Amino acid sequence: LPGEDIIYFGDTGRVPYGSRSHEIILKYTRQDINFLLQFDIKAIVIACNTADTVAGARVQREYDLPICGALRPTAKKAAAATTNNRIGVIGTSATVKARAYDAIIRELNPRAQIKSVACPLLVPLVENNRFRPGDIPVEMIVEEYLQPLKEWGCDTLILGCTHYPLLWDVISACMGPQVTLINSGREAACQLAETLRRADMLSGNQEKGTCKYYVSDSTEGFSEMASLFLQQRVDELVEQVDIERY
């Protein structure tokens, strides 16, 4: 969606959501959405598996605009990709505990078996710029988390957190070429594109859209992290906000 203008809010002051209670995650998600509604937006993407798992269905009923998450499109991709009907899921503790992927995958593929593993150390590793192949502690932690899934024999693995694609090379090397990795962030973006097309809401802009970034903590820390994800500097486009006001 290169022609779309994007307003991004990252709740950097209160992450990770994965270790929070359901009540707090719902509260935070509502505040995040209320902040975004200040702008002339036509749709929202919940680009966090934990928030989508815990609060996605609830806020979709509460707000009168399209709200897309990562769960359903990611589950759909995995259900179609597996050939041996063994699908692994890695995610935060909240995502795994809720078992939200299980119900959706079995709805789409009743023969599928799902094995989920919580990986609480992976987000802090990525946040501290530790995700590259050759980083021995990172490889050891990934290997420890993924070993049960390797032994179980899944042929499809959902990266159930939008931080995990930065660990793609490490995870892929650990699981081997026979395992298909599913990027939940990519699937969420594809679902948004389809939602906008169906509603005839796609931008007609022929120029590249604008991006503006808001965070709830230090802009410097976010700018450094965003440059890793986006492969470009965003320093002058980032502004800090008091999310508790919303």
C-alpha positions as CSV (number, residue, x, y, z in Angstrom):
1,L,0.0,0.0,0.0
2,P,2.6,2.5,-1.0
3,G,0.1,5.3,-1.7
4,E,-1.4,5.3,1.8
5,D,-0.6,7.8,4.5
6,I,0.3,6.1,7.7
7,I,0.0,7.3,11.3
8,Y,1.9,4.9,13.6
9,F,1.6,4.7,17.4
10,G,4.1,2.6,19.3
11,D,3.3,2.2,23.0
12,T,7.0,2.1,23.8
13,G,6.5,3.3,27.4
14,R,4.4,0.3,28.3
15,V,5.7,-2.7,26.3
16,P,5.8,-5.6,26.4
17,Y,2.1,-6.2,26.5
18,G,2.6,-10.0,26.6
19,S,3.2,-10.2,30.3
20,R,0.2,-7.9,31.2
21,S,-3.3,-8.9,32.5
22,H,-6.2,-9.0,30.0
23,E,-7.8,-6.0,31.7
24,I,-4.7,-3.9,31.3
25,I,-4.2,-5.0,27.7
26,L,-7.8,-4.0,26.8
27,K,-7.3,-0.7,28.6
28,Y,-4.1,0.0,26.7
29,T,-5.6,-1.0,23.4
30,R,-8.5,1.4,23.8
31,Q,-6.2,4.2,24.7
32,D,-4.0,3.5,21.7
33,I,-7.1,3.6,19.4
34,N,-8.5,6.7,21.0
35,F,-5.3,8.5,20.3
36,L,-5.3,7.5,16.7
37,L,-8.9,8.6,16.3
38,Q,-7.6,12.2,16.6
39,F,-6.5,11.9,13.0
40,D,-8.6,11.6,9.8
41,I,-8.1,7.8,9.6
42,K,-10.1,5.3,7.6
43,A,-8.9,2.1,9.2
44,I,-6.7,0.7,12.0
45,V,-4.3,-2.1,12.1
46,I,-3.6,-3.8,15.5
47,A,0.0,-4.6,14.6
48,C,0.5,-6.6,17.8
49,N,-0.5,-10.2,18.2
50,T,-1.0,-9.9,22.0
51,A,-3.3,-6.9,21.7
52,D,-5.2,-8.6,18.8
53,T,-5.5,-11.8,20.8
54,V,-6.8,-10.2,24.0
55,A,-8.7,-7.1,22.7
56,G,-9.2,-7.4,19.0
57,A,-12.7,-8.8,18.8
58,R,-13.9,-6.5,21.6
59,V,-12.6,-3.2,20.0
60,Q,-13.9,-4.2,16.6
61,R,-17.4,-4.1,18.1
62,E,-16.8,-0.9,20.0
63,Y,-15.5,1.3,17.2
64,D,-17.2,2.3,13.9
65,L,-14.3,1.8,11.4
66,P,-12.4,-1.2,10.0
67,I,-10.0,-2.6,12.5
68,C,-7.7,-5.3,11.1
69,G,-5.6,-7.6,13.2
70,A,-3.0,-10.3,12.6
71,L,-4.6,-13.4,14.0
72,R,-7.1,-14.5,11.3
73,P,-5.0,-13.7,8.2
74,T,-2.0,-15.4,9.8
75,A,-4.0,-18.5,10.8
76,K,-5.5,-18.6,7.3
77,K,-2.1,-18.6,5.7
78,A,-0.8,-21.3,8.0
79,A,-3.8,-23.5,7.6
80,A,-3.3,-23.4,3.9
81,A,0.5,-23.9,4.0
82,T,0.8,-27.0,6.1
83,T,1.1,-30.4,4.4
84,N,1.4,-32.6,7.4
85,N,-1.2,-30.7,9.5
86,R,1.3,-29.9,12.2
87,I,1.5,-26.1,12.8
88,G,3.8,-24.5,15.4
89,V,3.1,-21.1,17.0
90,I,5.7,-19.0,18.9
91,G,4.5,-15.8,20.6
92,T,4.4,-13.9,23.9
93,S,3.0,-15.6,27.0
94,A,-0.4,-13.8,26.6
95,T,-0.8,-14.9,23.0
96,V,0.1,-18.5,23.8
97,K,-2.0,-18.7,26.9
98,A,-5.1,-17.4,25.1
99,R,-4.7,-20.1,22.4
100,A,-6.4,-17.8,20.0
101,Y,-4.6,-19.3,16.9
102,D,-5.8,-22.8,17.8
103,A,-9.5,-22.0,17.3
104,I,-9.1,-20.1,14.1
105,I,-6.8,-22.7,12.5
106,R,-9.1,-25.6,13.4
107,E,-12.0,-23.7,12.0
108,L,-10.2,-23.4,8.7
109,N,-8.5,-26.8,8.8
110,P,-10.2,-29.3,11.1
111,R,-7.3,-31.8,10.7
112,A,-4.7,-29.4,11.9
113,Q,-2.8,-30.0,15.1
114,I,-1.3,-26.9,16.8
115,K,1.6,-26.7,19.3
116,S,2.4,-23.4,20.9
117,V,5.5,-22.2,22.7
118,A,5.8,-19.0,24.7
119,C,9.1,-17.2,24.0
120,P,9.3,-14.3,26.5
121,L,12.9,-13.5,25.9
122,L,12.7,-12.9,22.2
123,V,11.1,-9.4,22.3
124,P,13.7,-8.0,24.8
125,L,16.5,-9.5,22.6
126,V,15.2,-7.7,19.5
127,E,14.6,-4.5,21.4
128,N,18.3,-4.6,22.4
129,N,19.5,-5.2,18.8
130,R,20.3,-8.8,19.4
131,F,18.8,-10.8,16.5
132,R,21.5,-11.5,13.9
133,P,22.9,-14.9,12.9
134,G,26.2,-15.6,14.6
135,D,25.1,-14.1,18.0
136,I,25.7,-17.2,20.0
137,P,23.5,-16.4,23.0
138,V,20.6,-15.5,20.7
139,E,21.0,-18.7,18.7
140,M,21.1,-20.8,21.9
141,I,17.9,-19.1,23.3
142,V,16.1,-19.6,20.0
143,E,17.2,-23.2,19.8
144,E,16.0,-23.9,23.3
145,Y,12.5,-22.4,22.5
146,L,12.2,-24.2,19.2
147,Q,13.5,-27.6,20.1
148,P,10.1,-29.0,21.2
149,L,8.6,-27.9,17.9
150,K,11.4,-29.5,15.9
151,E,11.0,-32.7,17.8
152,W,7.3,-32.6,17.2
153,G,7.8,-32.3,13.5
154,C,5.8,-29.2,12.5
155,D,6.1,-28.2,8.9
156,T,4.7,-24.7,9.4
157,L,5.7,-22.2,12.0
158,I,3.7,-19.0,12.8
159,L,5.9,-16.1,14.0
160,G,3.2,-14.9,16.4
161,C,4.8,-11.5,17.3
162,T,5.7,-8.7,15.0
163,H,9.2,-8.5,16.5
164,Y,10.1,-12.0,15.4
165,P,10.6,-11.4,11.7
166,L,13.9,-9.7,12.6
167,L,14.9,-13.1,13.9
168,W,13.9,-14.7,10.7
169,D,17.4,-15.9,9.6
170,V,18.1,-17.3,13.1
171,I,14.7,-19.1,13.3
172,S,14.9,-20.4,9.7
173,A,18.4,-21.8,10.3
174,C,17.2,-23.5,13.5
175,M,14.1,-25.0,12.0
176,G,15.5,-26.0,8.6
177,P,14.4,-25.4,5.0
178,Q,11.5,-27.9,5.3
179,V,9.6,-25.6,7.7
180,T,7.5,-22.8,6.2
181,L,7.7,-19.6,8.4
182,I,4.6,-17.4,8.5
183,N,5.2,-13.6,9.1
184,S,2.1,-12.3,11.0
185,G,3.0,-8.7,10.1
186,R,3.0,-9.4,6.4
187,E,-0.3,-11.2,6.6
188,A,-1.9,-8.3,8.6
189,A,-0.8,-5.9,5.9
190,C,-2.2,-8.1,3.1
191,Q,-5.5,-8.3,5.0
192,L,-5.7,-4.5,5.3
193,A,-5.1,-4.2,1.6
194,E,-8.0,-6.6,0.9
195,T,-10.3,-4.8,3.4
196,L,-9.6,-1.5,1.8
197,R,-10.2,-2.8,-1.7
198,R,-13.5,-4.4,-0.8
199,A,-14.7,-1.2,0.8
200,D,-13.5,0.9,-2.1
201,M,-11.3,2.9,0.3
202,L,-7.9,2.5,-1.4
203,S,-6.0,5.7,-1.8
204,G,-5.8,7.0,-5.4
205,N,-2.6,8.8,-4.5
206,Q,0.0,8.1,-7.2
207,E,2.8,9.5,-5.1
208,K,4.4,7.7,-2.1
209,G,2.3,8.2,1.0
210,T,3.5,10.0,4.1
211,C,4.5,8.4,7.5
212,K,4.3,10.0,10.9
213,Y,5.3,8.1,14.1
214,Y,4.2,8.7,17.6
215,V,5.5,6.9,20.7
216,S,4.8,6.9,24.5
217,D,8.5,7.0,25.5
218,S,11.8,8.3,24.3
219,T,11.8,9.2,20.6
220,E,15.5,8.5,20.4
221,G,15.1,4.9,21.5
222,F,12.3,4.3,19.0
223,S,14.1,6.0,16.1
224,E,17.0,3.5,16.6
225,M,14.7,0.5,16.7
226,A,12.5,1.7,13.8
227,S,15.6,2.1,11.6
228,L,16.3,-1.7,12.1
229,F,12.7,-2.6,11.0
230,L,12.3,-0.1,8.2
231,Q,15.9,0.1,7.0
232,Q,15.7,3.9,6.9
233,R,16.1,6.7,9.4
234,V,12.9,8.2,10.9
235,D,14.4,10.6,13.5
236,E,12.6,13.8,12.4
237,L,9.2,12.0,12.0
238,V,8.9,10.8,15.6
239,E,6.9,12.6,18.3
240,Q,6.3,11.6,22.0
241,V,2.8,11.7,23.4
242,D,1.2,11.2,26.8
243,I,-1.0,8.2,26.0
244,E,-2.5,8.2,29.5
245,R,-4.6,11.2,28.5
246,Y,-6.6,9.0,26.2
